[in-house]
Amino acid sequence: GHVQLPPPQNVTLLSKDFDMILTWTPGEGCPPDVTYTVRYESQERVNKWMKIPHCKNIRSTSCNLTCVLPNFVKVRARVKAVSGQLQSPWVESQFKEYYLDVELAPPVLNVNVTENLIHVNAAFPLATCVESFSWMYDLNLWEAGSEDKKQYEGIFRKNTVTIDTTALRGNYCLSARSSFQSIDFKHSKFSQPVCVLLNHKG
């Protein structure tokens, strides 16, 4: 009989924090020197498995496919284990579509306080190939300890929000979430609050 390596397990195509990543775990009893090779196919070209140069004979148990995959089309990936002359069978993931299935990460807020103004902009952990898409963010401002939040919704991600703080006094907090319009609106969780002291007469 032909000796085969145990196939990789838990093969999953994840869309997480703006990225599309294939992950897996080693097959039971795999030798320590095993490497992995990943390919993908799109529903536009079924049974045409495309090579991924940066995920050939790799030691890690994940492969970032974000800027490899075609946009707006369902894709799946597969992975096999290789050790010397031995190979495992290919194991396939389920189909995913980047924009429909994307999981958003909260943006990172940059907050700049001047005399009577707060300037806020949001940075996203985006791969360059998805930079052009219309990621937005929603921003909340509230006085620390209060439940009453002022909301600024649907701000295009490159835009800075300027808030007049003339009438505000005390400790104010800001938090934002990413949003994206695909078929429906998607939102990330809100970011950790950034709090600033306003018009503090010391």
Secondary structure as the mmCIF struct_conf table of DSSP 4:
data_model
#
loop_
_struct_conf.conf_type_id
_struct_conf.id
_struct_conf.beg_label_comp_id
_struct_conf.beg_label_asym_id
_struct_conf.beg_label_seq_id
_struct_conf.end_label_comp_id
_struct_conf.end_label_asym_id
_struct_conf.end_label_seq_id
HELX_LH_PP_P HELX_LH_PP_P1 LEU A 5 PRO A 8
STRN STRN1 GLN A 9 LYS A 16
TURN_TY1_P TURN_TY1_P1 ASP A 17 PHE A 18
STRN STRN2 ASP A 19 THR A 25
HELX_LH_PP_P HELX_LH_PP_P2 PRO A 26 GLY A 27
TURN_TY1_P TURN_TY1_P2 GLU A 28 GLY A 29
TURN_TY1_P TURN_TY1_P3 PRO A 32 ASP A 33
STRN STRN3 THR A 35 SER A 42
TURN_TY1_P TURN_TY1_P4 GLN A 43 GLU A 44
BEND BEND1 ARG A 45 ARG A 45
TURN_TY1_P TURN_TY1_P5 VAL A 46 ASN A 47
HELX_LH_PP_P HELX_LH_PP_P3 TRP A 49 TRP A 49
STRN STRN4 MET A 50 LYS A 51
HELX_RH_3T_P HELX_RH_3T_P1 PRO A 53 CYS A 55
BEND BEND2 LYS A 56 ASN A 57
STRN STRN5 ILE A 58 ILE A 58
BEND BEND3 ARG A 59 THR A 61
STRN STRN6 SER A 62 ASN A 64
TURN_TY1_P TURN_TY1_P6 THR A 66 VAL A 68
BEND BEND4 LEU A 69 LEU A 69
HELX_LH_PP_P HELX_LH_PP_P4 PRO A 70 PRO A 70
TURN_TY1_P TURN_TY1_P7 ASN A 71 PHE A 72
BEND BEND5 VAL A 73 VAL A 73
STRN STRN7 VAL A 75 SER A 83
TURN_TY1_P TURN_TY1_P8 GLY A 84 GLN A 85
STRN STRN8 LEU A 86 GLN A 87
HELX_LH_PP_P HELX_LH_PP_P5 SER A 88 TRP A 90
STRN STRN9 VAL A 91 GLU A 92
STRN STRN10 LYS A 96 LYS A 96
HELX_RH_AL_P HELX_RH_AL_P1 TYR A 98 ASP A 101
HELX_LH_PP_P HELX_LH_PP_P6 LEU A 104 PRO A 107
STRN STRN11 VAL A 108 VAL A 113
BEND BEND6 GLU A 115 ASN A 116
STRN STRN12 LEU A 117 ALA A 123
HELX_RH_3T_P HELX_RH_3T_P2 THR A 128 VAL A 130
TURN_TY1_P TURN_TY1_P9 GLU A 131 SER A 132
BEND BEND7 PHE A 133 PHE A 133
STRN STRN13 MET A 136 GLU A 143
TURN_TY1_P TURN_TY1_P10 ALA A 144 GLY A 145
STRN STRN14 LYS A 150 PHE A 156
TURN_TY1_P TURN_TY1_P11 ARG A 157 LYS A 158
HELX_LH_PP_P HELX_LH_PP_P7 ASN A 159 THR A 160
STRN STRN15 VAL A 161 ASP A 164
TURN_TY1_P TURN_TY1_P12 THR A 166 ALA A 167
STRN STRN16 GLY A 170 GLN A 181
BEND BEND8 SER A 182 ASP A 184
STRN STRN17 PHE A 185 HIS A 187
HELX_LH_PP_P HELX_LH_PP_P8 LYS A 189 PRO A 193
STRN STRN18 VAL A 194 LEU A 198
BEND BEND9 ASN A 199 ASN A 199
#
